Amino acid sequence: MCTSISASQWGSPTASRRALLIHGLTGSSNSWEGVAQLLVVEGFFVVAPNLLGHAWRRGTDYRVSTLAEDLRPYMGTSYDVIVGHSLGGAVTLSLLPFLPTTKETTIVLVDPVLEPTEEASEIARDMIMEVTNVRPAEEHMAEHPTWSRRACILRALGASMCDRTAVEEIFRQNTPWSFSRLFKNIPPNVKITVLASDPEFGAICLLEHIPRDVERLNARVLPGIGHCIQAECPEAIMDAIPLPRAKL
């Protein structure tokens, strides 16, 4: 893995396939380590940028449209796969108008925050507390026994590099929070799969938030899986990528 102030990269830049991974609130590019390594094995070059307000990056305008605009420089490359988690899912949808139209692209939204829910409000309060009083990896391991130690360490690292003011402003500047409408803008060369967590395990994305009459859009719930699917079950994300797999 290669890390810069704005992004992390995995794999060879000469790889024939490319993936862009967009992290969620209080996360960082490093949080994609597990998924990125699986993609590299499948022949991808992987790039994961750090959103504004995260990984020591600071700003004043934290509208989701601005977070997406900040990533516009990455849109000069055609991607086979784009994955967005939580807040990163809303950012990914905001990037749809800027995707190149010359390449088939698979988008996977990982429990994206699309509409306000009681669960989302509770998680928002938890995240503000998380960046105020950063918990050690051991506490994350005790709370999430199915996560790897690496995932827990990277979760704690992301919170330690996140700005509390940015977290508060992301919610304040995006009120009312509503992004389901962006599904209406799916380009003809793009297919989207939404992976929703189990409502019994803290899901933020509910199937009722996803339009049923949009072509090239599919959604499913992952039973028994919580909000951070990339930490708990990265294989589910890989299974949602309908591309030929490289032979080992």
Secondary structure, DSSP 4 states (H G I P E B T S, - for coil): -EE-SSEEEES-TT-SEEEEEE--TT--GGGGHHHHHHHHHTTEEEEEEPPTTSTT---S---HHHHHHHTGGGGGS--SEEEEETHHHHHHHHTGGGS-SSS-EEEEEES---S--HHHHHHHHHHHHHHHSPPPHHHHHHH-TTS-HHHHHHHHHHHHTS-HHHHHHHHHHT-S---GGGGGG--TTEEEEEEEEPGGGT-S--GGGS-SS-TTEEEEEETT--S-HHHH-HHHHHHT--SPPPP-
